[in-house]
């Protein structure tokens, strides 16, 4: 039995994977499974096969992007779902990992890459977030929420789930009229505008993306609230002032472990003595790890998904109370599935914006991310902090009460 046959026999046990190899040989691995179905792929040449064996994650991605790993039955999402469902994080099998030598090299490379100095942070953000506005309009909700939605039911439409995310976060922040709120990593301004409209707070959103800043400022102006909601192009490390509340959604993944202490110390300094902060971030269910090579190379250079232990080390000793922890296990899988289907539907428009290779890269990114939350070791954490033990009620009941009240407020969204 060849190396690839041994690899796939171990890796695929549920569901059927049919592979056509260079030269025409065909083999089927696994067993029929109603949930996972059957997928067929073809390697156009030996290079695609060698790349997959050397580094399954990057090899599969680049082979698919270059049209050398061809999906003949199903699609890339079906293929990745089949592969990862056979290697669920809970089982700890590790059959699809790269070789020990490759993992060692990656660990060194990522430790260097995660030193995300301020001069690199802006460039890293621009790599992803300064893509065409049209691209994001094609797959995000109308408010352009580019982070994990909150699904009260897996069948909830994306637009509602993203609104429910804002409601859920606002309820935890316990904002009162007249408070000052800082939104670190404000994106296109949706969260900042929502918090002002529903609570009356004055909000300052900060970002390192020039394109997102333009849109956020236009939205505030169009809504007639630019005197109460402002947006700035500034690194969090250089921010000054005092805020009653801080919210940060989907930004912490770009901070880097070397700077977690700096991040939390700065947030504490920016909070009033009775201040409260809500951090929403992708996280690892297990211990520290490394960013996969595909994501680091093509999607989020400088990005790193933290383990809960790494986050804890960042704020230990700074005299901030960790007042609430919530783990969203499947919510991002549902979010990414919705984005994936919208991208598939918009294929013609995306290819026209960029090219076929970019389209395949983007579908691989979304599908790979989805299965990492569905079967892998990724989750979303919502962590609440307070400087004073009396800053919040002593039970979580207030969150549910405020969530119900905020959920009754209609949502007029203004996009520029």
C-alpha positions as CSV (number, residue, x, y, z in Angstrom):
1,X,0.0,0.0,0.0
2,X,1.4,3.4,-1.0
3,X,2.0,6.3,1.5
4,X,-1.1,8.2,0.2
5,X,-3.3,5.0,0.5
6,X,-2.1,4.5,4.1
7,X,-2.7,8.2,4.9
8,X,-6.3,8.3,3.4
9,X,-7.2,4.9,4.9
10,X,-6.4,6.2,8.4
11,X,-7.9,9.7,7.7
12,X,-11.2,8.8,6.1
13,X,-13.4,6.3,8.0
14,X,-16.9,7.9,7.8
15,X,-18.2,9.1,4.5
16,X,-16.8,8.1,1.1
17,X,-13.9,9.8,-0.6
18,X,-13.1,8.8,-4.1
19,X,-9.7,9.9,-5.4
20,X,-8.4,9.8,-9.0
21,X,-4.6,10.0,-9.0
22,X,-2.2,11.2,-11.7
23,X,-2.0,8.5,-14.2
24,X,-5.7,7.5,-13.8
25,X,-5.8,5.1,-10.9
26,X,-9.0,5.5,-8.8
27,X,-9.5,4.4,-5.2
28,X,-12.3,4.9,-2.7
29,X,-11.8,5.4,1.1
30,X,-14.2,5.3,4.0
31,X,-17.7,3.9,4.3
32,X,-21.1,5.1,3.4
33,X,-22.5,7.8,5.8
34,X,-25.8,9.6,5.3
35,X,-24.6,12.7,7.1
36,X,-21.2,13.1,5.3
37,X,-22.2,11.7,1.9
38,X,-19.7,11.0,-0.9
39,X,-17.0,13.3,-2.4
40,X,-14.8,12.7,-5.4
41,X,-11.5,14.6,-6.1
42,X,-8.8,14.4,-8.7
43,X,-5.2,15.3,-8.6
44,X,-4.2,16.9,-11.9
45,X,-0.5,16.2,-11.4
46,X,2.0,14.7,-9.0
47,X,2.9,18.1,-7.5
48,X,-0.5,18.5,-6.0
49,X,-0.3,15.1,-4.4
50,X,3.2,15.8,-3.0
51,X,2.1,19.1,-1.5
52,X,-0.9,17.5,0.2
53,X,1.3,14.9,1.8
54,X,3.9,17.4,2.9
55,X,1.4,19.8,4.5
56,X,-2.2,18.8,4.3
57,X,-3.6,22.2,5.1
58,X,-1.5,24.4,2.8
59,X,-1.1,21.7,0.2
60,X,-4.8,21.2,-0.2
61,X,-5.5,24.9,-0.3
62,X,-2.9,25.8,-2.9
63,X,-3.7,22.7,-5.0
64,X,-7.4,23.8,-5.0
65,X,-6.6,27.4,-5.7
66,X,-4.4,26.5,-8.6
67,X,-6.9,24.1,-10.1
68,X,-4.6,21.1,-9.6
69,X,-6.8,19.5,-6.8
70,X,-10.2,19.3,-8.6
71,X,-13.5,18.5,-6.8
72,X,-15.5,16.3,-9.1
73,X,-18.3,15.4,-6.8
74,X,-19.5,17.8,-4.1
75,X,-17.6,21.1,-3.5
76,X,-14.6,22.2,-1.4
77,X,-16.9,22.6,1.7
78,X,-18.0,19.0,1.3
79,X,-14.4,17.8,1.0
80,X,-13.2,19.7,4.0
81,X,-16.2,18.7,6.1
82,X,-15.6,15.1,5.3
83,X,-11.9,15.3,6.2
84,X,-12.4,17.1,9.4
85,X,-15.5,15.2,10.6
86,X,-13.2,12.2,10.7
87,X,-10.7,14.1,12.8
88,X,-12.9,15.9,15.4
89,X,-11.1,17.9,18.0
90,X,-12.8,16.0,20.8
91,X,-11.4,12.7,19.6
92,X,-7.8,14.0,19.5
93,X,-6.7,11.7,16.6
94,X,-4.5,14.2,14.8
95,X,-4.4,12.2,11.6
96,X,-4.5,15.2,9.3
97,X,-1.6,17.1,10.8
98,X,1.6,17.9,9.1
99,X,4.8,16.1,9.9
100,X,6.6,16.7,13.3
101,X,9.5,18.4,11.5
102,X,7.0,20.7,9.6
103,X,5.2,21.5,12.8
104,X,8.5,22.5,14.5
105,X,9.5,24.8,11.6
106,X,6.0,26.4,11.6
107,X,6.2,26.9,15.4
108,X,9.4,28.9,15.1
109,X,8.1,30.9,12.1
110,X,4.8,31.8,13.8
111,X,6.5,32.8,17.1
112,X,8.5,35.3,15.0
113,X,5.4,36.4,13.0
114,X,3.3,36.9,16.1
115,X,5.5,39.8,17.2
116,X,3.0,42.2,15.8
117,X,4.7,45.6,16.1
118,X,2.7,48.7,15.5
119,X,4.3,49.4,12.2
120,X,3.3,46.0,10.9
121,X,-0.2,46.0,12.4
122,X,-1.6,48.5,10.0
123,X,-0.1,46.7,7.0
124,X,-1.5,43.4,8.2
125,X,-5.0,44.9,8.7
126,X,-4.9,46.5,5.2
127,X,-4.0,43.1,3.6
128,X,-7.5,41.8,4.5
129,X,-9.9,44.6,5.4
130,X,-8.9,47.1,2.6
131,X,-10.2,44.7,-0.1
132,X,-13.1,46.0,-2.3
133,X,-16.2,47.1,-0.5
134,X,-18.1,45.3,-3.2
135,X,-16.7,42.0,-2.1
136,X,-17.9,42.4,1.5
137,X,-21.3,43.6,0.3
138,X,-21.7,40.3,-1.6
139,X,-21.6,38.1,1.4
140,X,-22.0,40.0,4.7
141,X,-25.2,41.2,6.2
142,X,-26.4,44.7,5.4
143,X,-24.7,46.1,8.5
144,X,-21.4,44.5,7.4
145,X,-20.8,42.6,10.6
146,X,-17.7,40.7,9.8
147,X,-17.5,38.6,13.0
148,X,-19.4,35.7,14.6
149,X,-23.1,36.2,14.7
150,X,-25.3,35.0,17.6
151,X,-27.8,32.3,16.7
152,X,-30.6,31.7,19.1
153,X,-31.5,28.9,16.6
154,X,-29.3,27.4,13.9
155,X,-32.1,28.3,11.4
156,X,-32.0,32.0,12.2
157,X,-31.4,34.2,9.1
158,X,-28.0,35.8,9.1
159,X,-29.3,39.4,9.3
160,X,-31.2,38.6,12.5
161,X,-28.4,36.6,14.0
162,X,-26.0,39.6,13.5
163,X,-28.5,41.9,15.1
164,X,-28.9,39.4,18.0
165,X,-25.1,39.5,18.4
166,X,-25.2,43.3,18.9
167,X,-28.1,42.9,21.3
168,X,-26.3,40.2,23.2
169,X,-23.1,42.3,23.6
170,X,-24.9,45.5,24.4
171,X,-26.9,43.8,27.2
172,X,-23.6,42.5,28.8
173,X,-22.1,46.0,28.7
174,X,-25.0,47.5,30.8
175,X,-24.6,50.9,29.1
176,X,-26.5,53.8,30.5
177,X,-27.4,57.1,28.7
178,X,-24.6,59.6,28.6
179,X,-21.8,57.0,29.0
180,X,-18.7,57.1,26.8
181,X,-17.9,54.0,24.9
182,X,-14.7,53.0,23.1
183,X,-15.0,50.4,20.2
184,X,-11.6,49.0,19.5
185,X,-11.5,47.6,16.0
186,X,-14.8,49.2,15.0
187,X,-14.9,47.8,11.4
188,X,-17.4,49.6,9.3
189,X,-19.0,51.2,12.3
190,X,-22.1,49.0,12.8
191,X,-21.5,48.2,16.5
192,X,-20.7,51.8,17.4
193,X,-23.8,53.2,15.6
194,X,-26.0,50.5,17.2
195,X,-24.8,51.2,20.7
196,X,-25.4,54.9,20.4
197,X,-28.9,54.5,18.9
198,X,-30.1,52.0,21.5
199,X,-28.5,53.4,24.6
200,X,-27.8,57.0,24.0
201,X,-24.1,56.6,24.7
202,X,-21.3,58.6,23.0
203,X,-19.2,56.2,21.1
204,X,-15.7,56.5,19.6
205,X,-14.7,53.7,17.2
206,X,-11.0,53.2,16.3
207,X,-9.5,51.2,13.4
208,X,-6.4,50.7,11.4
209,X,-8.2,50.2,8.1
210,X,-8.5,53.4,6.0
211,X,-11.2,51.9,3.9
212,X,-13.4,50.9,6.8
213,X,-12.8,54.3,8.4
214,X,-14.2,56.1,5.3
215,X,-17.4,54.0,5.4
216,X,-17.9,54.3,9.1
217,X,-17.6,58.1,9.0
218,X,-20.0,58.3,6.1
219,X,-22.5,56.2,7.9
220,X,-22.4,58.4,11.0
221,X,-22.8,61.5,8.9
222,X,-25.7,60.0,7.0
223,X,-27.4,59.0,10.3
224,X,-27.0,62.5,11.6
225,X,-25.0,61.3,14.6
226,X,-21.5,62.3,13.7
227,X,-21.4,64.6,16.7
228,X,-22.1,61.6,19.0
229,X,-20.4,58.8,17.2
230,X,-16.9,59.4,15.9
231,X,-14.3,57.2,14.2
232,X,-10.5,57.6,14.3
233,X,-7.6,55.9,12.5
234,X,-5.4,55.1,15.4
235,X,-3.7,52.1,17.1
236,X,-5.2,51.2,20.4
237,X,-1.8,51.6,22.0
238,X,-1.9,55.4,21.2
239,X,-5.5,56.0,22.3
240,X,-6.0,58.4,25.2
241,X,-9.0,59.4,27.4
242,X,-11.4,57.8,29.8
243,X,-14.3,55.6,28.9
244,X,-17.1,54.0,30.9
245,X,-17.3,51.0,28.6
246,X,-14.9,49.3,26.1
247,X,-16.1,46.8,23.5
248,X,-13.8,45.0,21.1
249,X,-15.2,42.5,18.6
250,X,-13.0,40.4,16.3
251,X,-9.9,42.5,16.8
252,X,-8.0,40.6,19.5
253,X,-7.0,38.0,17.0
254,X,-4.6,40.6,15.5
255,X,-2.9,41.7,18.7
256,X,-0.4,38.8,19.0
257,X,0.5,37.0,22.3
258,X,3.6,39.2,22.7
259,X,1.3,42.2,23.2
260,X,-1.6,40.8,25.2
261,X,-0.2,42.4,28.4
262,X,0.1,45.7,26.6
263,X,-3.5,45.4,25.3
264,X,-5.1,44.7,28.7
265,X,-3.0,47.3,30.5
266,X,-4.0,49.9,28.0
267,X,-7.7,48.9,28.3
268,X,-7.5,49.2,32.0
269,X,-5.9,52.6,31.8
270,X,-8.6,53.8,29.3
271,X,-11.5,52.6,31.6
272,X,-13.0,54.7,34.3
273,X,-12.7,53.3,37.9
274,X,-16.2,51.8,37.4
275,X,-15.6,50.8,33.8
276,X,-16.6,47.6,32.1
277,X,-15.2,45.9,29.0
278,X,-16.5,43.2,26.7
279,X,-14.0,41.3,24.6
280,X,-15.3,39.1,21.8
281,X,-12.7,36.9,20.1
282,X,-12.1,33.7,18.3
283,X,-10.2,31.3,20.6
284,X,-8.8,27.9,20.9
285,X,-10.6,25.2,23.0
286,X,-7.3,23.7,23.9
287,X,-3.9,25.1,24.6
288,X,-1.6,27.5,22.7
289,X,-0.9,26.6,19.1
290,X,0.2,28.1,15.8
291,X,-1.6,29.8,12.9
292,X,-2.1,27.4,10.0
293,X,0.2,28.2,7.0
294,X,-2.7,29.0,4.6
295,X,-4.3,31.6,6.9
296,X,-1.0,33.2,7.7
297,X,0.1,33.4,4.0
298,X,-3.1,34.3,2.3
299,X,-5.8,35.6,4.7
300,X,-4.6,37.1,8.0
301,X,-0.8,37.7,8.1
302,X,0.2,38.4,11.6
303,X,-3.0,36.9,13.0
304,X,-3.1,34.5,15.9
305,X,-6.1,32.8,17.6
306,X,-5.4,32.6,21.4
307,X,-6.0,29.9,23.9
308,X,-8.0,30.9,27.0
309,X,-4.9,30.4,29.1
310,X,-3.0,32.9,27.0
311,X,-5.7,35.5,27.4
312,X,-5.7,34.9,31.1
313,X,-1.9,35.5,31.3
314,X,-2.4,38.8,29.5
315,X,-4.6,40.2,32.3
316,X,-3.4,38.5,35.4
317,X,-2.0,40.8,37.9
318,X,-3.6,43.9,36.4
319,X,-6.3,44.0,39.0
320,X,-9.2,43.6,36.5
321,X,-12.0,41.3,37.5
322,X,-12.9,38.7,34.9
323,X,-16.7,39.0,35.6
324,X,-18.2,36.7,33.0
325,X,-17.0,34.1,30.4
326,X,-19.2,32.7,27.6
327,X,-18.1,30.1,25.1
328,X,-19.9,30.2,21.7
329,X,-19.1,26.7,20.3
330,X,-21.1,26.5,17.0
331,X,-22.2,30.1,16.3
332,X,-19.3,30.9,14.0
333,X,-19.8,27.6,12.1
334,X,-23.3,28.8,11.3
335,X,-22.1,32.3,10.4
336,X,-19.4,31.0,8.1
337,X,-21.8,28.6,6.4
338,X,-24.1,31.5,5.6
339,X,-21.2,33.6,4.2
340,X,-20.0,30.6,2.1
341,X,-23.4,30.1,0.5
342,X,-23.6,33.8,-0.4
343,X,-20.1,33.7,-1.9
344,X,-21.0,30.7,-4.0
345,X,-24.1,32.6,-5.2
346,X,-21.9,35.6,-6.1
347,X,-19.2,33.7,-8.0
348,X,-19.6,35.6,-11.2
349,X,-19.4,39.0,-9.5
350,X,-16.3,38.0,-7.4
351,X,-14.4,36.6,-10.4
352,X,-15.1,39.8,-12.2
353,X,-13.8,41.8,-9.2
354,X,-10.6,39.7,-8.9
355,X,-10.1,36.4,-10.7
356,X,-10.9,32.7,-10.5
357,X,-8.0,31.9,-8.2
358,X,-9.1,34.6,-5.7
359,X,-12.6,33.2,-5.7
360,X,-11.3,29.7,-5.0
361,X,-9.1,31.0,-2.3
362,X,-12.0,32.8,-0.6
363,X,-14.2,29.8,-0.7
364,X,-11.5,27.6,0.8
365,X,-11.0,30.2,3.5
366,X,-14.7,30.3,4.4
367,X,-15.2,26.5,4.2
368,X,-12.0,25.8,6.1
369,X,-12.9,28.2,8.8
370,X,-16.4,26.8,9.1
371,X,-15.2,23.2,9.6
372,X,-12.7,24.4,12.1
373,X,-15.6,25.5,14.3
374,X,-17.8,22.6,13.4
375,X,-15.3,19.8,14.0
376,X,-12.0,21.4,15.0
377,X,-10.7,23.2,18.2
378,X,-12.0,26.7,17.5
379,X,-14.7,28.5,19.5
380,X,-15.6,32.1,20.2
381,X,-15.1,33.6,23.7
382,X,-17.0,36.6,25.1
383,X,-15.1,37.8,28.2
384,X,-16.4,40.6,30.4
385,X,-14.1,42.6,32.7
386,X,-14.6,45.2,35.3
387,X,-12.2,47.4,37.3
388,X,-14.5,47.4,40.4
389,X,-16.3,44.5,41.9
390,X,-19.4,46.6,42.4
391,X,-19.6,47.9,38.8
392,X,-22.1,45.2,37.7
393,X,-25.0,43.4,39.3
394,X,-24.0,40.2,41.2
395,X,-26.0,37.8,39.0
396,X,-26.4,37.5,35.3
397,X,-30.1,38.2,35.4
398,X,-29.6,41.8,34.2
399,X,-28.2,40.5,30.9
400,X,-31.3,38.6,30.0
401,X,-33.5,41.6,31.1
402,X,-31.6,44.0,29.0
403,X,-31.4,41.6,26.1
404,X,-35.2,41.3,26.0
405,X,-35.6,45.1,26.1
406,X,-33.0,45.8,23.4
407,X,-34.5,43.0,21.2
408,X,-37.7,45.0,21.0
409,X,-36.0,47.9,19.3
410,X,-36.3,48.0,15.5
411,X,-33.1,48.1,13.5
412,X,-32.8,50.8,10.8
413,X,-29.4,50.2,9.2
414,X,-27.6,53.0,7.3
415,X,-24.9,51.9,4.9
416,X,-22.8,54.3,2.9
